[in-house]
Amino acid sequence: MARTTGGRRFVSIPDVVVPAALTLLRAADEARVGLVIVSTDAAVGVRLGDDLATATRGARLGPGASATITATGAVYAFSEGAAVTLSLAEELS
């Protein structure tokens, strides 16, 4: 569902389960610049980054943390251990 406010759209995205494997959170789209909001309440950290992210490579999203990513490129996640469920939303311009 998308909501429009002031020319921007806020879009909810279904939760994504991230195992200890590379998982695509958002596909690349050069025409779409937006904020991807990622949060987790899991006890295990998650790494965010490009298609080279691993359990020890990428920006770390710790347990109970959230992050906002501004990007046109693809965004990937990789759990540092057990499977983690990430909650996602996106603001599009």
Secondary structure, DSSP 8 states (H G I E B T S, - for coil): -EEEETTEEEEEEEEEEE-SS-EEEE---TT--EEEEEE---SS-EEEESTT-BTTBSEEE-TT-EEEEEESS-EEEEESSS-EEEEEEEEE-
